[in-house]
Amino acid sequence: MTEPFVPDRPNSWKVRAHSTLPVGKTITHHKNPGASLVRMNDNKGLIFQTEMDVVFSCLWRSEVNEIRQKLYVTVKATNNEIVQLV
């Protein structure tokens, strides 16, 4: 639903061994995932619930690794808003 995210600076997402680093980027210059969910579910009305898979993938030593999580969300079509259900 969105294009791949690329770090603003080449090494800004570089993580040292045995440590963690929160990485992320606000979706501002990419396709709107809320609007994509509305288009994919155009028969469900103005407010509906659906599921979406969030995938984080990275290239590590020439091998692609992925972390996946399924989220259950409410989508409000009037403003393309996505709210995670707990």
C-alpha positions in Angstrom: 0.0 0.0 0.0 3.0 2.3 0.3 6.3 2.6 -1.4 9.5 1.4 0.5 10.9 3.7 3.1 14.5 4.8 2.6 16.5 6.5 5.3 16.9 10.3 4.9 20.7 9.9 5.5 22.5 6.8 4.3 23.6 5.5 7.7 20.8 6.9 9.9 19.3 3.4 10.4 22.6 1.6 11.0 22.4 -0.5 14.2 25.4 -1.6 16.2 25.8 -5.3 17.1 23.8 -6.4 20.2 21.8 -3.2 20.3 18.5 -1.8 19.1 17.4 1.3 17.4 13.9 2.5 16.7 13.5 3.3 13.1 10.6 4.8 11.4 9.3 7.5 9.1 6.1 9.3 8.9 4.1 8.5 5.9 3.8 11.9 4.3 5.3 11.5 0.8 3.9 8.1 0.0 0.5 6.7 -0.9 -2.0 7.1 1.8 -2.7 3.6 3.4 -6.1 4.8 4.7 -7.2 5.7 1.2 -5.8 2.4 -0.2 -7.9 0.5 2.4 -11.0 2.5 1.5 -10.5 1.7 -2.2 -9.9 -2.0 -1.5 -13.1 -2.1 0.6 -15.4 0.3 -1.3 -18.5 -1.8 -0.6 -18.2 -1.7 3.2 -19.5 1.8 3.9 -18.0 4.9 5.6 -16.7 3.2 8.7 -15.6 -0.4 8.6 -13.3 -2.9 10.2 -10.6 -4.9 8.4 -7.2 -6.4 8.9 -3.9 -5.3 7.4 -0.5 -6.8 7.5 2.4 -4.6 8.4 5.8 -5.8 7.0 9.2 -4.6 7.9 11.9 -6.0 5.7 15.6 -5.3 5.7 18.6 -6.5 3.8 21.2 -8.1 6.0 24.4 -9.6 4.6 22.8 -10.1 1.2 19.7 -11.8 2.8 16.3 -10.3 3.1 14.7 -10.6 6.6 11.1 -9.8 7.4 9.0 -9.0 10.4 5.3 -9.3 9.9 2.4 -8.3 12.2 -1.3 -8.5 11.4 -3.3 -5.5 12.7 -7.1 -5.3 13.1 -8.2 -1.8 12.4 -11.2 0.5 12.0 -11.1 2.6 8.9 -13.0 5.9 8.6 -13.5 6.6 4.9 -14.5 10.2 5.3 -11.0 11.2 6.3 -9.0 8.0 5.4 -8.2 7.5 9.1 -6.9 4.1 10.4 -7.4 3.3 14.1 -5.9 0.1 15.5 -8.3 -2.2 17.4 -7.0 -3.5 20.7 
